[in-house]
Amino acid sequence: MARENIYQSLEVFYEQVSVCPLRDRQFNFFELVYVISGNGKHGVNGNKFDYFPGDLFLLTPHDCHEFDLDGMNEFLVVRFGENYIKEYQWKSIDHIECLLYNASHLSGSVLVNKEDKQMVSLLMQNLQQACEEHGHYNEDLRRHLVNAILVIAARNIAIVKPEHISQTADTRILQLLDYIQENIRQPEFLKIGVMAEKFGLSSTYLGSYFRKQCHESIQQYISSYRIRLIEHRLRFSDKRVHEIAHEFGFADESHINKFFKRHHGLSLKKYREKTAG
């Protein structure tokens, strides 16, 4: 299988095609593909989904994808590497990490919110126009537009929530999941008693309620989410281990390493070395 590479931290280009130019390719970068017009099927890692104008697909490194086009199609394609995520100082990097982590588990377009689809449509129009012009600050403008699209995509992916969450999940469980994500760096806010009081539930009922809705214990979810964010700190930031420990409320490097080893069997330093490059 051929591999496709990029040579800049960010590439944006428009395509009008009737045949997919790249098939059976594995990418080593992230790619946003926005459907301006046309329809057909989009294949990702052997799975195929119908697509329509206004759909936005996110492909992660090592994904293999291709389009079966039904006639002439128009796309706007955004490609960026892992360094692009490292370079930009996201105010709330967890949203971007959520996007990076969950994109491979999604089927079809990442946009599920109607209002966000309209917003992305306008941003894509502006991005296409910015790419056609060559005035001052155009590169900065393109980056700001791409970053806005990334945050909106991440916000939509966050709506998807845990992989096994009940299809009939109520509003309160979604609010609880948001609360956990927002306070993941503050362990004192994630104690069962504190959360139970916050959401008007008994401590005993909270555990059974969460398991019924999400098919895992609340502590399993908190631990796996914290592990996921620590993994991305190690992969997508230059923070030192003691800085990561402090950020997530661990007493010191020893405590965070014990926690991490229970899940990965190796220290944070060894994990970073293993996943580098």
C-alpha positions in Angstrom: 0.0 0.0 0.0 1.4 3.4 -1.0 1.9 6.1 1.7 1.0 9.7 1.2 3.1 12.5 2.9 2.8 16.2 3.4 5.8 18.6 3.4 4.3 21.6 5.2 2.7 21.8 8.7 -0.6 22.9 7.0 -1.9 22.4 3.4 -5.2 23.6 2.0 -6.5 22.9 -1.5 -9.6 22.8 -3.6 -10.5 19.8 -5.8 -13.1 19.3 -8.5 -12.9 15.7 -9.7 -15.1 12.9 -11.1 -12.7 10.1 -10.1 -10.9 9.8 -6.8 -7.2 10.8 -7.5 -5.8 8.7 -4.6 -6.9 5.2 -3.9 -5.5 2.5 -1.6 -3.3 5.1 0.2 -2.4 5.3 3.8 -1.8 8.8 5.1 0.7 9.8 7.8 -1.1 13.0 8.7 -4.5 14.4 9.6 -6.9 15.3 6.8 -10.2 17.2 6.9 -12.2 16.7 3.8 -15.2 19.0 3.3 -17.8 18.1 0.6 -18.8 21.3 -1.3 -20.9 19.5 -3.9 -21.6 16.0 -5.1 -22.3 12.7 -3.4 -21.2 9.0 -3.4 -19.5 6.7 -0.8 -16.6 7.4 1.4 -14.5 4.3 2.4 -12.4 4.4 5.6 -10.4 1.4 6.7 -12.7 -1.0 4.8 -16.0 0.6 5.9 -18.1 2.6 3.5 -20.6 5.4 4.2 -22.8 7.6 2.0 -21.8 11.3 1.9 -23.6 14.5 0.9 -22.8 18.2 0.5 -21.9 19.8 3.8 -20.4 16.6 5.3 -17.0 16.9 6.9 -14.7 13.9 7.3 -11.6 13.7 9.6 -8.9 11.2 8.8 -6.2 10.4 11.3 -2.6 9.2 10.6 -2.5 5.6 9.4 -6.1 5.6 8.2 -6.7 4.4 4.7 -9.5 6.1 2.8 -10.9 6.7 -0.7 -14.0 8.1 -2.4 -16.4 6.4 -4.8 -17.7 9.5 -6.7 -21.1 9.7 -8.3 -20.3 12.2 -11.0 -18.5 15.5 -10.6 -17.6 16.4 -7.0 -16.1 19.4 -5.3 -14.0 19.1 -2.1 -12.0 21.4 0.1 -9.1 19.5 1.7 -7.1 20.5 4.8 -4.0 18.5 5.7 -1.9 19.0 8.9 0.7 17.0 10.8 1.1 16.3 14.5 3.5 19.3 14.8 0.6 21.6 13.8 -1.2 20.6 17.0 2.0 21.1 19.0 2.7 24.5 17.6 -0.7 26.1 18.2 -1.4 27.3 21.8 -4.9 26.0 22.2 -6.7 27.5 25.2 -8.6 24.3 25.7 -6.4 21.6 24.2 -8.7 18.8 25.5 -11.2 19.5 22.7 -8.6 19.1 20.1 -7.3 15.9 21.8 -10.8 14.6 21.9 -11.0 15.1 18.2 -7.7 13.4 17.6 -8.5 10.4 19.8 -12.1 9.8 18.7 -12.0 10.5 15.0 -11.0 7.0 14.0 -14.0 5.6 15.9 -16.6 7.7 14.0 -18.7 6.7 11.0 -19.4 9.3 8.5 -19.4 13.1 8.8 -18.1 14.5 12.1 -20.7 17.3 12.0 -23.9 16.3 13.8 -25.1 19.8 15.0 -27.2 21.6 12.4 -26.1 25.1 13.5 -22.4 24.0 13.4 -22.9 22.7 9.8 -24.0 26.2 8.8 -21.1 27.8 10.5 -18.5 25.4 8.9 -20.1 26.0 5.5 -19.4 29.8 5.9 -15.9 29.1 7.3 -15.1 26.8 4.4 -16.2 29.5 1.9 -14.0 32.0 3.6 -11.1 29.5 3.7 -11.4 28.8 -0.1 -11.4 32.5 -0.8 -8.4 33.0 1.4 -6.5 30.3 -0.5 -7.3 32.0 -3.8 -5.9 35.3 -2.7 -2.3 36.2 -1.9 -2.4 39.3 0.1 -0.7 40.2 3.4 -1.4 38.0 6.4 -3.2 35.4 4.2 -1.3 32.5 5.9 -2.3 33.7 9.3 -5.9 34.1 8.1 -5.9 30.5 6.7 -4.6 29.1 10.0 -7.2 31.0 12.1 -10.0 29.7 9.8 -8.7 26.1 10.0 -8.4 26.3 13.8 -12.0 27.5 14.1 -13.1 24.5 11.9 -11.1 22.1 14.1 -12.7 23.4 17.3 -16.2 23.1 15.8 -15.4 19.6 14.6 -14.1 18.7 18.1 -17.2 20.1 19.7 -19.3 17.8 17.5 -17.2 14.8 18.2 -17.5 15.5 22.0 -21.3 15.1 21.5 -20.7 11.4 20.5 -19.5 10.6 24.1 -18.5 7.1 25.3 -18.5 4.3 22.7 -21.0 2.2 24.7 -23.3 4.9 26.0 -27.0 4.0 25.9 -28.9 5.3 22.9 -31.6 6.5 25.3 -29.2 8.4 27.5 -30.9 11.3 29.3 -29.8 14.9 29.5 -28.3 14.4 33.1 -25.8 11.8 32.0 -24.6 14.1 29.2 -24.2 16.9 31.7 -22.3 14.6 34.1 -19.9 13.6 31.3 -19.3 17.2 30.4 -18.7 17.9 34.1 -16.1 15.1 34.3 -14.3 16.3 31.2 -14.3 19.9 32.4 -12.9 19.0 35.9 -10.5 16.1 34.9 -7.5 18.1 36.2 -9.1 18.6 39.6 -9.5 15.2 41.4 -11.3 16.8 44.4 -14.2 17.7 42.1 -14.5 14.1 40.9 -15.1 12.4 44.2 -18.3 10.4 44.2 -19.8 12.4 47.1 -19.1 15.7 45.4 -20.6 14.6 42.0 -23.6 13.0 43.7 -24.4 16.3 45.5 -23.8 18.3 42.4 -26.3 16.3 40.4 -28.9 15.7 43.1 -28.2 11.9 43.4 -27.3 9.7 46.3 -23.7 8.4 46.2 -24.9 4.8 46.0 -27.3 5.5 43.1 -24.7 7.6 41.1 -22.5 4.5 40.5 -25.4 2.3 39.3 -26.9 5.1 37.3 -23.6 5.8 35.4 -23.0 2.1 34.7 -26.5 1.6 33.3 -26.2 4.6 31.0 -22.5 4.1 29.9 -21.9 0.3 30.5 -18.8 1.0 32.5 -18.2 2.3 36.0 -17.7 6.0 36.6 -14.2 5.4 38.0 -13.3 3.4 34.8 -14.5 6.3 32.7 -12.6 8.9 34.7 -9.4 6.8 34.7 -9.6 6.1 30.9 -10.3 9.7 30.1 -7.4 10.9 32.3 -5.1 8.3 30.7 -6.2 9.5 27.2 -5.3 13.1 28.0 -2.0 12.2 29.6 -1.2 10.1 26.5 -1.8 13.2 24.3 0.3 15.4 26.5 3.1 13.0 26.0 2.6 12.8 22.2 1.5 16.3 21.3 3.2 18.6 23.8 6.7 19.2 25.2 5.6 19.2 28.8 7.8 17.5 31.3 6.5 14.6 33.4 6.4 16.7 36.6 4.4 19.4 34.8 1.9 16.8 33.6 1.6 15.4 37.1 0.9 18.8 38.5 -1.6 19.6 35.8 -3.7 16.5 36.6 -3.6 16.8 40.3 -1.0 14.1 41.1 1.2 14.7 44.1 4.4 14.0 42.2 6.0 12.0 39.3 6.0 8.8 41.4 2.2 8.9 41.8 1.4 9.6 38.1 3.8 6.9 37.0 2.2 4.4 39.3 -1.2 5.3 37.9 0.0 5.2 34.3 1.8 1.9 34.7 -1.4 0.2 35.9 -2.8 0.9 32.4 0.2 0.8 30.1 2.8 -1.2 32.0 5.5 1.4 31.4 6.4 4.9 32.7 5.4 8.2 31.1 9.0 8.6 29.9 9.1 5.2 28.3 5.7 5.8 26.7 6.9 9.1 25.2 10.0 7.4 23.8 8.0 4.5 22.4 5.5 6.8 20.6 8.0 9.4 19.4 8.2 9.8 15.7 
